[in-house]
């Protein structure tokens, strides 16, 4: 399976964000990718005052990427968008997976919400405006089982263990808008850890650059193999990076070092 992780700089213009994302999916399809993974909040990453009205799954954003997947004949993971939530105050942070026919085959709502208070550095409380999801989601794509997650989920290894063991995931996706102040120290380390401990490929597509005065994202989108080796990494710009997943290597690693089978807890 060939995959593409797409790196964006979404801002406060939804139409421009979607158009840029479409170009990256087109580049992925032209490069022979079976699956294109887009980052968190593809639709909008600007000030709260300018946020478009959150939409249902079959709204503008969902329809846009369903059309792109069908026209380009490629699987598309919409890393996340602002889905209409359970009440007037909160949205869901939602990933959508479309197959080559443009059919919605997976929906995941971010479970772990980023509530952080670092005096003098960052104050961000995602739970004020976002409702948490509750369900683990694994989607079968071209015969490969893919576990879905979003950004801050990366810090909670028990989620990925359940995706790998209970859900049979072989690949884990991590669309993100990881902030620079944590990304430089934690992003790659956490991605490699999740790959090693679950013996899965990890596909991490990130936002990059400034999005508003108090938010800068780290980027460094990458693909990590089940041994923890970074096999592809995006440069510090908007674009895509391609990688081929060697499923035979994954099976060999799991058979020669059967850590998942050796679990006792």
N, C-alpha and C positions, 0 to 999 in steps of 0.2 A: 504494500500500500504506500502510495506517495502522498505526503501531506504538505500543506503550506500554513505556516503561522504568519498572520498579517499584523503589522504594526501601524497604528494610527495616531493621529493627533486631533481627536474630536474636540470641537469647541462649541460655540454658542449658535451655530447655524446648522440646523438639522439637515436641510437639503444638501448643503455642501458636505457634511459628514457622510451622508448616505452615498453621495456620488463618488467620494473618494474610496469608500469601502467597496463599492461596486467595481471600481478600477482595479483594486487589489485582488478581488475575487476573479476578475477577468485574467489578471496576470497569473494567478494560481492555476486556472484552467488551461491557459496557454502553456504553462510549464508542466502539464501532465498530471497535476494533483488530482487525487480522488476526493480529498477533503480540504476545505479552506476553513481555518479557525480564526475568527475575528475577536478583538478584545472586549473587555467590559465597557458598557455604555457607549456602544457604537453610535447611537442616535444623537446623544447630546452630553457634553461635559463642560458646561459653562456655569454662569451664575444661576442661583435658584430663581431669581426674578424672571429670567428668560426661558425657563423650562417649558417646552410645549406640553399641552395637555396629555397626560399619560393615556395610553391606548390599550384596548383589548388585544389579544394575540392575533386576531385577523384584521388589525388596523393597518395604518400606513406602513409601519416598519416591517411587520410580519409579511404583509403582501409584497413589499418591495424585495425582500430577500427570497421569498418563495419564487417570485418571477425570475430573479437572478439565477437561482439554482436550476430552475427548469430550462431557461434559455441557454445557460452555459453547460448544462449536463454535469454538474458537480455537486457533491455534498457540501453544505454550508452550515457551520456552527456560528450563529449570531451570538457572540460572546455574552452580551446582555443588552437590554434596553429597559426603558421605564414603562413597565406594564401597569395598567390601572389596578389599584390595590383594593383591599377589603373595606376601606372607608375613604372619606374625603381628604383625610390628612396624609395618608401613607400610600406609597406605590409598592410594587414588587420589583426586585432587581432580577430580571428573568432572562435565561438563555433559551434559544430556540434552535433546534436541529432540523434541517430540511434535507430530504434525499434528492437524487438527481432529477426526479420528476416534479420537484417543488412541493412535495407533500411534507407536512409537519409530522415528524416521527418521534420527537422528544421535547419536553418542556421541563426546565429545572429552575426553581426559584431559590436564590441564594439563602442559605441557612444561617451562616454566621455573619453578623453585622459588625462593621468596623466602628467601635466606640472607643476612642483614644483621647486621652488628655495628657499632653506632655507640656508642662509649664514653659512658656516662652518659645515653644517650637511649633506645636500643632494642637489644635482643638477641633475634633471631628467626631460627630455622633450620628452615625448612619441610621440608628434605630429611631431617631426623631421623625424621619421622613420615609423610612422603608420598613415594611413588614417582613418578618422572616418566613422563609419557606419551611417545609417540614419533611419533604419526601426525597429519598435518594433516587437517582435516576441513572440507569445504564441503557445505552442505545446500541443496537447492533448495526454496524455500518460495513458493508461489503464483507460480511462474515466475521468482523472484528468487534469485540465488545468494548464500548467506550463509556467510561464513567465521567459524569459531568460535575463540575464545581465552578466556583467563581471567586477569584481574588482572595479575600481574607479567610476563606475556607482553608487555604493552604496551610494555615497555622494549627490546624486541628487534625492530627494524623489519624484519629479514630474514624473520621469520615472516609478517608481513602482506604483504610483497612477493610471497612465494610463494603466499599465499592469493589475491591479486589476479591475478597473472600465470599461475601454473600451475593454480590452481583456478578462475579466472574469477570471483572474488567481486566482487559489486557493493555488498555491505553487509558490514561487519565488526561483530561483537558483542564487547563487553568487559564481562562480569559481573565485579564486583570487590568487595573489602573493603579498599580503599585506606586506609592509615593517615593520620591527620590531619597528622602532621609532614611527610610527603612530599606529601600530596594538595594542600595549599594552594599549593604552588609548581609541582608537576609534572603533576597530573591533567589539567587542561584543555589545557595546552600539548602534552602527549603525544597526547591524543586528537585534537586539531586537526592535529597533524603527521601522524599515521597516515591521517587523512582526506585531507589535501592530497596527500601523496606517492603515495598509492594511488588517488586519485580515486574514493573510496568513501564512502558514508554510514557513520557509526560510531554504534552504539547502545551506550551505556555505562550499566549499571544497578549502582548501588553500595549497599553497606551504609552506615548512618549511625549516629552516636552511640556511647555506651559499650556494650561487650559483656562486658567483664571488667575488673578493676582496671587492667591494663596495656595495654588495647587500646581505642582510640577511632577510629572510621572517619569519613572525610571526607564521604561522601555526594555531593551535587552531581551526581546522575545527569543525563545529557544526551544529546541527539541532535545530531550534527554533520553538515553536508552535505559534498559532495565538494569544495567550494570552501574548506572550513575554517570555515564560519560556524556558530555554535551556534544552532540553530533552535528548541530547546526545552531547558529546564533545570528540574529539580525544586527546590522550596524545601527548606529544611533541616528536613525532617520526613518521617515515613513517608507514602508515597503514590505516585501515579503521575503521569507526564506523557506526553501524547499528541503525536504528530507525524505528518504525512503525508509520505511519501517521494516525491519527484518524479523518477521514473526518466527522464523525457524531459530534465530538467535535467542529470542525471548523464551521459546520452549526449552532450548538447551540450558539456559541459565536457571530456569525453574527446576529442571531435572537434576542438574549437577550440584546445585546449591539450594536444596528444597526447603528454604526457610519458612515459606507459607505453610507447607505440610508439617513442619516440625513445631509449630506453635503449640503451647500448652495452656495458655489462658483462654 
